[in-house]
Amino acid sequence: MRAGRSGFAVALTGALALGAFTAPSAEAVDTGVTVSNLVVNKGKPIIVGTTAEVRPTFTFHMSLPSGVGVGDVTPFPYLYHDTTAAKGTESGGIYTGFTTCNEASPRAADCEGELYIDPRWTLDSNNDATTWKTAVWVRLWDSNEKFKGEEYLTGFSSVQVKRAAKVTVNAAPEPVTKGKTLTVTGRITRADWVKHAYTGFAGKSAKLQFRKAGTSTYATVKTVSADSAGYLKTTVTTSVDGYWRWTFGATTTTGGATATGDYVDVR
């Protein structure tokens, strides 16, 4: 949808967004449009689970050639990897959910919007947990709404897309006698975009942390590696009441996670 020469809004979601990006394209031309300061997800990695839709934000500045107004251009930021920018608009990309541009001057606009990710169809391989390139697909129209040409603008910062992760914790027995052994277990899992489920994160190291009752800071007690199914298990000697939890940081493909502390009464 285009809305006059002072600005426009483009709204695409779900299958509609995919349809826009898989529509037949004209031969690429030099539109004269330039895009700068493209920032996706506030410069942070995009973390995606197995079912929940994710809508990373983006902002950018757009400069226009002489004779072209803001309403004559529709820009679609998108992400792609392992292909060219042009082919990245055809399939396998992460596409625009909506874009809004407002005129900053007669030949410039400030734009913002969202990408749209549904892990049930946008991501179909765990290899999609990687570095994605960013681009802007620019489509140009004349004053009579006739399509004039398109261009794929590249050279922007890349974005990490990562698998969401979870970790659980259980400390037992509860309550426990002071000086006795406490067994702390848990499991690290992460999103599997093929199975659409959370599966064990084999071999991942996690920190066991403790927070004394009445305090606000956790301290690391030891580090433990998960087994082949993602399970964690260790023992500690108890002394005071408090909370036990597992935590681990992000990797290049997977986000970090921290369990909610499990309170243990020591008697």
C-alpha positions as CSV (number, residue, x, y, z in Angstrom):
1,M,0.0,0.0,0.0
2,R,1.4,3.4,-1.0
3,A,0.2,6.6,0.6
4,G,1.0,9.8,-1.1
5,R,4.3,11.6,-1.7
6,S,5.0,12.5,1.9
7,G,5.3,9.0,3.2
8,F,4.0,5.4,2.9
9,A,3.3,2.3,4.9
10,V,3.8,-1.3,3.7
11,A,2.2,-4.0,5.8
12,L,3.0,-7.7,5.1
13,T,2.6,-10.7,7.4
14,G,2.7,-14.4,7.0
15,A,1.9,-15.8,3.6
16,L,1.3,-12.3,2.3
17,A,4.9,-11.4,3.1
18,L,6.2,-14.5,1.4
19,G,4.0,-13.8,-1.6
20,A,5.4,-10.3,-2.0
21,F,9.0,-11.7,-2.0
22,T,8.3,-14.5,-4.4
23,A,6.4,-12.4,-6.9
24,P,8.0,-12.2,-10.3
25,S,10.7,-9.5,-10.4
26,A,11.7,-7.1,-13.2
27,E,15.3,-6.6,-14.3
28,A,17.3,-4.8,-11.7
29,V,18.1,-1.1,-12.4
30,D,19.9,1.7,-10.7
31,T,17.1,3.4,-8.9
32,G,19.2,6.2,-7.5
33,V,17.8,5.4,-4.0
34,T,20.4,4.9,-1.2
35,V,19.9,3.4,2.2
36,S,22.1,4.1,5.2
37,N,22.2,3.3,9.0
38,L,20.2,0.1,8.6
39,V,19.9,-1.4,12.1
40,V,18.2,-4.7,12.7
41,N,17.0,-5.9,16.1
42,K,18.8,-3.0,17.7
43,G,22.1,-4.6,16.7
44,K,21.4,-7.7,18.8
45,P,21.2,-11.4,17.8
46,I,17.7,-12.6,16.8
47,I,16.7,-15.5,19.1
48,V,14.0,-17.9,17.7
49,G,12.2,-20.8,19.4
50,T,10.0,-23.4,17.9
51,T,6.4,-21.9,17.7
52,A,6.3,-18.3,18.7
53,E,6.4,-15.7,16.0
54,V,9.3,-13.2,16.2
55,R,9.2,-9.7,14.9
56,P,12.7,-8.1,14.9
57,T,12.6,-4.3,14.5
58,F,14.6,-2.3,12.0
59,T,15.3,1.3,11.3
60,F,17.1,3.0,8.3
61,H,17.5,6.3,6.5
62,M,16.6,6.5,2.8
63,S,17.9,9.2,0.4
64,L,16.2,9.8,-3.0
65,P,17.3,11.0,-6.4
66,S,15.9,14.2,-8.0
67,G,12.4,13.9,-9.1
68,V,11.6,10.9,-6.8
69,G,9.3,11.4,-3.8
70,V,9.0,9.3,-0.6
71,G,5.7,7.8,-1.9
72,D,7.3,6.7,-5.1
73,V,9.6,4.1,-3.4
74,T,8.7,0.9,-1.5
75,P,11.7,-0.5,0.4
76,F,11.7,-4.1,1.8
77,P,14.5,-4.9,4.2
78,Y,15.2,-8.6,4.4
79,L,17.8,-11.2,5.6
80,Y,19.4,-13.9,3.5
81,H,22.4,-16.3,3.6
82,D,24.2,-18.8,1.4
83,T,22.8,-17.1,-1.8
84,T,22.8,-13.8,-3.6
85,A,20.8,-10.8,-2.6
86,A,18.6,-11.2,-5.7
87,K,17.9,-14.8,-5.1
88,G,17.4,-14.1,-1.4
89,T,14.1,-12.5,-2.3
90,E,12.8,-15.6,-3.9
91,S,12.8,-18.1,-1.0
92,G,14.6,-19.1,2.2
93,G,14.9,-15.5,3.5
94,I,13.5,-13.5,6.5
95,Y,11.2,-10.9,5.1
96,T,9.5,-7.6,6.0
97,G,6.5,-7.7,8.2
98,F,5.8,-4.0,7.7
99,T,7.6,-0.8,6.8
100,T,6.7,2.8,7.6
101,C,8.6,5.8,6.1
102,N,8.2,9.4,6.9
103,E,9.6,12.3,4.9
104,A,12.6,13.9,6.6
105,S,13.2,16.3,3.8
106,P,12.1,16.6,0.1
107,R,14.6,13.9,-0.9
108,A,15.0,11.8,2.3
109,A,13.0,9.7,4.7
110,D,13.4,8.0,8.0
111,C,12.0,4.5,8.0
112,E,11.1,1.8,10.6
113,G,9.4,-1.5,10.7
114,E,9.6,-5.2,11.6
115,L,10.7,-8.4,10.0
116,Y,8.5,-11.4,10.4
117,I,9.7,-14.9,11.5
118,D,7.4,-17.9,12.0
119,P,9.8,-20.8,13.0
120,R,7.2,-23.3,11.6
121,W,7.9,-22.2,8.0
122,T,10.5,-19.4,7.9
123,L,13.3,-21.6,9.3
124,D,13.4,-25.2,8.1
125,S,17.0,-26.2,9.0
126,N,19.2,-25.8,12.1
127,N,21.8,-24.6,9.7
128,D,19.8,-21.4,9.6
129,A,21.3,-20.6,13.0
130,T,24.1,-18.6,11.4
131,T,25.2,-15.2,10.2
132,W,22.6,-13.6,7.9
133,K,23.3,-10.8,5.5
134,T,21.0,-7.8,5.3
135,A,19.7,-6.1,2.2
136,V,16.9,-3.7,1.1
137,W,14.8,-4.5,-1.9
138,V,13.9,-1.2,-3.4
139,R,10.9,-0.9,-5.9
140,L,10.4,2.4,-7.8
141,W,7.1,3.7,-9.2
142,D,6.2,6.8,-11.2
143,S,3.5,9.4,-10.4
144,N,0.9,7.3,-12.1
145,E,1.6,4.2,-10.0
146,K,3.4,2.5,-12.9
147,F,6.3,0.2,-11.8
148,K,9.6,1.6,-13.1
149,G,12.2,-0.8,-11.7
150,E,13.9,-2.4,-8.7
151,E,17.3,-2.7,-7.0
152,Y,18.9,-4.8,-4.3
153,L,20.9,-2.7,-1.9
154,T,23.6,-4.5,0.1
155,G,26.7,-3.8,2.1
156,F,25.0,-3.4,5.5
157,S,25.9,-5.1,8.8
158,S,25.1,-8.8,9.2
159,V,22.8,-10.3,11.8
160,Q,23.1,-13.4,13.9
161,V,20.0,-15.7,14.0
162,K,20.2,-18.1,16.9
163,R,18.3,-21.1,18.3
164,A,16.5,-20.3,21.6
165,A,17.6,-22.4,24.6
166,K,16.2,-23.4,28.0
167,V,17.6,-24.9,31.2
168,T,15.8,-26.5,34.1
169,V,16.9,-27.1,37.7
170,N,16.0,-29.3,40.6
171,A,17.8,-29.6,43.9
172,A,17.0,-32.5,46.2
173,P,16.2,-33.6,48.8
174,E,14.1,-30.8,50.1
175,P,14.5,-30.0,53.0
176,V,18.0,-31.2,53.6
177,T,20.1,-31.6,56.7
178,K,23.0,-29.2,57.2
179,G,26.2,-30.7,56.1
180,K,24.5,-33.4,54.0
181,T,24.8,-33.9,50.2
182,L,22.4,-32.1,47.9
183,T,22.0,-33.4,44.3
184,V,21.3,-30.7,41.7
185,T,20.0,-31.8,38.3
186,G,18.7,-30.1,35.2
187,R,18.6,-30.2,31.5
188,I,19.7,-27.9,28.7
189,T,17.6,-27.9,25.6
190,R,17.5,-25.8,22.5
191,A,15.1,-25.2,19.6
192,D,15.2,-27.7,16.8
193,W,13.8,-26.0,13.7
194,V,13.4,-29.4,11.9
195,K,11.5,-31.2,14.6
196,H,9.8,-28.1,15.9
197,A,10.6,-29.1,19.5
198,Y,13.3,-28.5,22.1
199,T,16.0,-31.2,22.1
200,G,19.0,-31.9,24.3
201,F,22.1,-29.6,23.9
202,A,24.8,-32.3,24.2
203,G,28.1,-31.3,25.9
204,K,27.1,-27.8,26.7
205,S,28.8,-26.4,29.9
206,A,26.6,-24.7,32.5
207,K,27.5,-23.0,35.7
208,L,25.9,-24.1,39.0
209,Q,25.2,-21.0,41.0
210,F,23.9,-20.4,44.6
211,R,22.2,-17.4,46.2
212,K,22.0,-17.3,50.0
213,A,18.5,-16.6,51.3
214,G,18.1,-12.9,52.1
215,T,20.7,-11.8,49.5
216,S,20.4,-10.8,45.9
217,T,23.6,-12.0,44.2
218,Y,24.3,-15.5,42.8
219,A,27.9,-16.9,43.0
220,T,29.2,-19.7,40.8
221,V,29.9,-22.9,42.7
222,K,31.1,-25.2,39.8
223,T,30.9,-25.8,36.1
224,V,29.4,-29.0,34.7
225,S,29.1,-30.3,31.2
226,A,25.8,-31.8,30.0
227,D,25.6,-35.4,28.8
228,S,24.7,-36.5,25.3
229,A,21.0,-35.8,26.0
230,G,21.6,-32.4,27.6
231,Y,21.2,-33.6,31.2
232,L,23.2,-32.0,34.1
233,K,23.9,-33.5,37.4
234,T,26.3,-32.8,40.3
235,T,26.4,-32.9,44.1
236,V,27.2,-30.2,46.7
237,T,27.4,-30.0,50.5
238,T,24.7,-27.9,52.1
239,S,25.3,-25.3,54.8
240,V,22.6,-22.5,54.6
241,D,19.2,-21.9,53.1
242,G,19.2,-20.6,49.5
243,Y,18.5,-20.8,45.9
244,W,20.3,-23.0,43.3
245,R,20.2,-22.5,39.5
246,W,22.0,-23.4,36.3
247,T,23.0,-20.8,33.8
248,F,25.0,-20.7,30.6
249,G,26.0,-18.1,28.0
250,A,25.2,-17.9,24.3
251,T,27.2,-19.6,21.5
252,T,27.5,-18.6,17.8
253,T,24.4,-20.6,17.1
254,T,22.4,-20.7,20.3
255,G,21.1,-18.2,22.9
256,G,22.0,-18.4,26.5
257,A,19.6,-19.3,29.4
258,T,19.2,-19.2,33.1
259,A,16.9,-21.3,35.3
260,T,14.7,-19.8,38.0
261,G,16.3,-20.5,41.3
262,D,15.2,-23.6,43.2
263,Y,14.9,-22.9,47.0
264,V,16.3,-25.4,49.4
265,D,15.5,-25.3,53.1
266,V,18.6,-26.4,55.2
267,R,17.8,-27.7,58.7
